[in-house]
Amino acid sequence: MTDPIRLQRLEGGILLALSLLLYWRHGASWLLFLVLILAPDLFMLGYLRGPRAGAAVYNLGHTWLLPGLVGAAGVLGGSTLVLSVALIWFGHIGVDRLLGYGLKYPTAFQDTHLGRIGRR
């Protein structure tokens, strides 16, 4: 497989599976998972300020940067809740990538690094 878009979608599936496996092994609340799985989409509110600001804010919430920092804080601080939030966040990103929802370009919400949403 040499198609980078397909590889990134597969990578998203692996991220989702790994986050679910770690969440299960961590013994965290599945109710918390259901409540928070869509929370990273609140970063879409950046689009209220236009497509450039929207893409920047959305991308910040849909890269591994913030959940990675949250996860590290949870591990170092010994907080199971904080670690759970990070794993849920990683799972959300994995689902998005698996489904083809990539990072946004400042031109329009539909323009992503995995292609234009709606033209698959």
GUGUZA-693073 format. One line per 3 residues: number of its first residue (from 1); for each residue x, y, z of N, C-alpha, C. Coordinates in nm, 4 decimals, decimal comma, padded with zeros to 6 digits. Atoms other than C-alpha are relative to their C-alpha. Layout:
residues N
NUM = X Y Z X Y Z X Y Z; ...;
This chain:
residues 120
1 = 00,0859 -00,1178 00,0000 00,0000 00,0000 00,0000 00,0900 00,1234 00,0000; -00,0841 -00,1187 00,0111 00,1603 00,3232 -00,1144 -00,0796 00,1296 00,0007; 00,0845 -00,1196 -00,0010 -00,1346 00,5654 -00,1086 00,0057 00,0641 00,1388;
4 = -00,0152 -00,0609 -00,1322 -00,0558 00,8121 00,1747 -00,1329 00,0298 00,0701; 00,1300 -00,0275 -00,0623 -00,4213 00,8987 00,2307 -00,0571 -00,1275 00,0615; 00,0479 00,1283 -00,0552 -00,5168 00,5329 00,2753 00,0824 -00,0397 00,1209;
7 = -00,0857 00,0313 -00,1148 -00,2187 00,4865 00,5057 -00,0390 00,0825 00,1223; 00,0400 -00,0831 -00,1142 -00,3275 00,7795 00,7209 -00,1368 -00,0402 00,0534; 00,1295 00,0483 -00,0477 -00,6822 00,6455 00,7363 00,0185 -00,1286 00,0807;
10 = -00,0322 00,1222 -00,0740 -00,5456 00,3060 00,8422 00,0657 00,0341 00,1335; -00,0636 -00,0462 -00,1224 -00,3261 00,4833 01,0959 -00,1052 00,0493 00,1003; 00,1087 -00,0449 -00,0874 -00,6422 00,6462 01,2347 -00,0724 -00,1174 00,0637;
13 = 00,0643 00,1196 -00,0542 -00,8001 00,3043 01,2753 00,0842 -00,0647 00,1087; -00,0905 00,0558 -00,1010 -00,4950 00,1813 01,4650 -00,0017 00,0869 00,1257; 00,0062 -00,0901 -00,1157 -00,5024 00,4900 01,6883 -00,1291 -00,0217 00,0780;
16 = 00,1277 00,0267 -00,0666 -00,8699 00,4272 01,7631 00,0057 -00,1316 00,0770; -00,0060 00,1316 -00,0648 -00,8123 00,0586 01,8390 00,0920 00,0028 00,1217; -00,0944 -00,0076 -00,1119 -00,5115 00,1326 02,0593 -00,0579 00,0810 00,1160;
19 = 00,0580 -00,0809 -00,1080 -00,6937 00,4048 02,2522 -00,1106 -00,0772 00,0720; 00,1052 00,0813 -00,0625 -00,9898 00,1715 02,3118 00,0599 -00,1109 00,0863; -00,0670 00,1058 -00,0763 -00,7593 -00,1097 02,4242 00,0585 00,0547 00,1292;
22 = -00,0588 -00,0596 -00,1202 -00,5716 00,1171 02,6651 -00,1072 00,0502 00,0958; 00,1098 -00,0463 -00,0844 -00,8963 00,2697 02,7903 -00,0615 -00,1171 00,0760; 00,0554 00,1200 -00,0626 -01,0357 -00,0775 02,8589 00,0947 -00,0532 00,1082;
25 = -00,0988 00,0506 -00,0968 -00,7129 -00,1909 03,0328 00,0143 00,0945 00,1196; -00,0079 -00,1025 -00,1045 -00,7138 00,1336 03,2324 -00,1193 -00,0118 00,0958; 00,1171 00,0201 -00,0848 -01,0563 00,0369 03,3668 -00,0830 00,1248 00,0217;
28 = 00,0729 -00,1260 -00,0148 -01,2083 00,3789 03,3078 -00,1487 -00,0193 -00,0324; 00,1449 00,0037 00,0173 -01,5794 00,4575 03,2901 -00,0392 00,0131 -00,1471; 00,0481 -00,0077 00,1377 -01,7464 00,3824 02,9574 -00,1064 00,1080 -00,0146;
31 = 00,0934 -00,1121 00,0045 -02,0136 00,6368 03,0467 00,0760 00,1300 -00,0274; -00,0846 -00,1171 00,0255 -01,7389 00,9009 03,0606 00,0439 00,0022 -00,1463; -00,0402 00,0101 00,1397 -01,6201 00,7778 02,7211 -00,1118 00,0499 -00,0914;
34 = 00,1134 -00,0405 00,0832 -01,9680 00,8200 02,5705 -00,0291 00,1491 00,0117; 00,0275 -00,1426 -00,0219 -02,0085 01,1653 02,7235 00,1030 00,0876 -00,0707; -00,1077 -00,0864 00,0490 -01,6711 01,2969 02,6023 00,0495 -00,0297 -00,1417;
37 = -00,0584 00,0390 00,1285 -01,6082 01,1216 02,2688 -00,0144 00,1094 -00,1065; 00,0173 -00,1069 00,0983 -01,7423 01,4176 02,0680 00,0484 00,1359 00,0499; -00,0441 -00,1275 -00,0570 -01,6021 01,6886 02,2983 00,1072 00,0706 -00,0830;
40 = -00,0992 -00,0723 00,0805 -01,2996 01,7610 02,0739 -00,0605 00,0775 -00,1170; 00,0628 -00,0756 00,1081 -01,5433 01,8792 01,8080 -00,0411 00,1402 00,0425; 00,0238 -00,1374 -00,0451 -01,6012 02,1861 02,0252 00,1042 00,0956 -00,0583;
43 = -00,1012 -00,0834 00,0645 -01,2823 02,3117 01,8596 -00,0510 00,0568 -00,1333; 00,0608 -00,0561 00,1210 -01,5049 02,3725 01,5540 -00,0542 00,1402 00,0244; 00,0518 -00,1336 -00,0302 -01,6313 02,6815 01,7348 00,0938 00,1094 -00,0490;
46 = -00,0932 -00,0973 00,0578 -01,3191 02,8538 01,6032 -00,0484 00,0537 -00,1335; 00,0526 -00,0445 00,1287 -01,5038 02,8752 01,2725 -00,0963 00,1181 00,0134; 00,0817 -00,1202 -00,0210 -01,7238 03,1429 01,4269 00,0804 00,1257 -00,0311;
49 = -00,0895 -00,1125 00,0304 -01,4210 03,3705 01,3676 00,0493 -00,0042 -00,1445; -00,0390 00,0088 00,1401 -01,3844 03,2649 01,0036 00,0808 -00,1247 -00,0285; -00,0665 00,1246 00,0363 -01,2147 02,9860 00,8089 00,1476 -00,0079 00,0413;
52 = -00,1411 00,0045 -00,0389 -00,8541 03,0832 00,8890 00,0139 -00,0310 00,1489; -00,0040 00,0252 -00,1447 -00,9080 03,1012 01,2659 -00,0615 -00,1366 00,0305; 00,0651 00,1283 -00,0225 -01,1417 02,8028 01,2484 00,0923 -00,1168 -00,0266;
55 = -00,0929 00,1082 00,0329 -00,8836 02,5837 01,0776 00,1097 -00,0107 00,1054; -00,1077 00,0017 -00,1003 -00,6146 02,6848 01,3275 -00,0483 -00,0612 00,1312; 00,0529 00,0501 -00,1273 -00,8316 02,6148 01,6324 -00,0402 -00,1470 -00,0133;
58 = 00,0407 00,1385 00,0226 -00,9813 02,2954 01,4885 00,1217 -00,0918 -00,0037; -00,1203 00,0823 00,0124 -00,6377 02,1601 01,3961 00,0712 -00,0173 00,1335; -00,0615 00,0110 -00,1319 -00,5041 02,2351 01,7433 -00,0665 -00,1099 00,0824;
61 = 00,0740 00,1022 -00,0752 -00,7757 02,0118 01,8889 -00,0044 -00,1358 -00,0668; 00,0076 00,1263 00,0725 -00,7349 01,7403 01,6275 00,1369 -00,0528 -00,0431; -00,1321 00,0607 00,0144 -00,3635 01,6706 01,6385 00,0305 -00,0710 00,1312;
64 = -00,0359 00,0744 -00,1205 -00,1884 01,4533 01,8945 00,0630 00,0897 00,1061; -00,0701 -00,0904 -00,0906 -00,0308 01,7601 02,0594 -00,0700 00,0151 00,1356; 00,0687 -00,0251 -00,1277 -00,2916 01,8496 02,3235 -00,0339 -00,1282 00,0758;
67 = 00,0262 00,1210 -00,0779 -00,4090 01,4976 02,4123 00,1292 -00,0654 00,0496; -00,1289 00,0518 -00,0465 -00,0424 01,3981 02,4342 00,0455 00,0688 00,1271; -00,0359 -00,0757 -00,1209 00,0234 01,6749 02,6860 -00,0924 -00,0352 00,1160;
70 = 00,0974 00,0378 -00,1038 -00,2951 01,5885 02,8766 00,0329 -00,1395 00,0528; -00,0344 00,1362 -00,0416 -00,1974 01,2200 02,8808 00,1256 -00,0032 00,0852; -00,1236 -00,0065 -00,0789 00,1533 01,2990 03,0057 -00,0281 00,0570 00,1386;
73 = 00,0357 -00,0581 -00,1297 00,0051 01,5162 03,2797 -00,0736 -00,1024 00,0859; 00,0732 00,1031 -00,0739 -00,2282 01,2320 03,3767 00,0921 -00,1070 00,0547; -00,0947 00,1025 -00,0446 00,0543 00,9796 03,3946 00,0904 00,0551 00,1099;
76 = -00,0938 -00,0576 -00,0971 00,2978 01,2085 03,5768 -00,0691 00,0423 00,1290; 00,0741 -00,0444 -00,1180 00,0302 01,3418 03,8109 -00,0786 -00,1108 00,0672; 00,0722 00,1124 -00,0591 -00,1221 01,0023 03,8769 -00,1509 00,0162 -00,0026;
79 = 00,1439 -00,0239 00,0078 -00,4674 01,1177 03,7696 -00,0637 -00,0916 -00,1036; 00,0678 00,0903 00,0929 -00,6815 00,8434 03,6194 -00,1019 00,0756 -00,0861; 00,0971 -00,0787 00,0760 -00,9442 01,1002 03,5128 00,0682 00,0723 -00,1159;
82 = -00,0714 -00,0746 00,1042 -00,6929 01,3114 03,3205 00,0508 -00,0948 -00,1083; -00,0445 00,0989 00,0972 -00,5457 01,0032 03,1537 -00,1181 -00,0517 -00,0825; 00,1199 00,0445 00,0716 -00,8975 00,8872 03,0624 -00,0407 00,1010 -00,1062;
85 = 00,0350 -00,1059 00,0948 -00,9697 01,2223 02,8959 00,0941 -00,0049 -00,1201; -00,0974 00,0066 00,1091 -00,6495 01,1922 02,6911 -00,0283 -00,1197 -00,0915; 00,0274 00,1190 00,0807 -00,7356 00,8393 02,5762 -00,1269 00,0172 -00,0840;
88 = 00,1232 -00,0289 00,0746 -01,0859 00,9485 02,4750 00,0311 00,0942 -00,1161; -00,0370 -00,0982 00,1017 -00,9367 01,2414 02,2842 00,0757 -00,0671 -00,1147; -00,0715 00,0755 00,1033 -00,6948 01,0110 02,1010 -00,0979 -00,0859 -00,0817;
91 = 00,0997 00,0808 00,0695 -00,9884 00,7839 02,0167 -00,0806 00,0829 -00,0985; 00,0747 -00,0904 00,0883 -01,1799 01,0778 01,8708 00,0817 00,0315 -00,1255; -00,0864 -00,0317 00,1135 -00,8857 01,1727 01,6501 00,0123 -00,1219 -00,0915;
94 = -00,0080 00,1223 00,0788 -00,8532 00,8111 01,5393 -00,1232 -00,0222 -00,0855; 00,1250 00,0152 00,0761 -01,2188 00,7937 01,4358 -00,0032 00,0990 -00,1156; 00,0014 -00,1014 00,1051 -01,1889 01,1193 01,2447 00,0891 -00,0397 -00,1173;
97 = -00,0943 00,0369 00,1070 -00,8829 01,0005 01,0504 -00,0496 -00,1231 -00,0757; 00,0513 00,1209 00,0626 -01,0356 00,6592 00,9846 -00,1109 00,0332 -00,0995; 00,1119 -00,0391 00,0852 -01,3439 00,8250 00,8358 00,0389 00,1006 -00,1083;
100 = -00,0469 -00,0925 00,1023 -01,1324 01,0639 00,6288 -00,0126 00,1458 00,0349; 00,0066 -00,1394 -00,0433 -01,1814 01,3796 00,8317 00,1384 00,0419 00,0451; -00,1374 -00,0391 -00,0284 -00,8398 01,5342 00,8199 00,0113 00,1383 00,0602;
103 = -00,0282 -00,1355 -00,0471 -00,6775 01,8507 00,9399 -00,0458 00,0990 -00,1060; 00,0641 -00,0956 00,0898 -00,8319 02,1603 00,7877 00,1000 00,0991 -00,0598; -00,0695 -00,1106 00,0638 -00,6906 02,4067 00,5398 -00,0812 00,1263 00,0260;
106 = 00,0732 -00,1240 -00,0307 -00,7828 02,7748 00,5933 -00,0966 00,0450 -00,1094; 00,0895 -00,0391 00,1091 -00,9766 02,7847 00,2667 -00,1467 -00,0283 00,0296; 00,1379 00,0380 -00,0322 -01,2896 02,6014 00,3855 00,0026 -00,1224 00,0905;
109 = 00,0085 00,1133 -00,0923 -01,4001 02,3477 00,6466 00,0132 -00,1330 -00,0732; -00,0020 00,1253 00,0759 -01,4364 02,0822 00,3756 00,1385 -00,0344 -00,0547; -00,1334 00,0230 00,0562 -01,0727 02,1210 00,2605 00,0933 -00,0548 00,1078;
112 = -00,0835 00,0646 -00,1010 -00,8595 01,8725 00,4558 00,1232 -00,0626 -00,0637; -00,1219 00,0632 00,0508 -00,5194 01,7104 00,4251 -00,0273 -00,1411 -00,0524; 00,0381 00,1319 00,0525 -00,7028 01,3849 00,3446 -00,0941 00,0130 -00,1197;
115 = 00,0860 -00,0232 00,1137 -00,8984 01,5428 00,0602 -00,1218 00,0824 00,0398; 00,1198 -00,0812 -00,0245 -01,2166 01,7454 00,0270 -00,1118 -00,0889 00,0522; 00,1115 00,0748 -00,0576 -01,4998 01,6213 00,2476 -00,1176 00,0077 -00,0964;
118 = 00,1144 00,0055 00,0903 -01,7908 01,5097 00,0328 00,0374 -00,0507 -00,1373; -00,0462 00,0519 00,1296 -01,5780 01,4018 -00,2664 00,0840 -00,1243 00,0214; -00,0746 00,1257 -00,0231 -01,4797 01,0457 -00,1788 -00,0475 -00,1051 -00,0953;
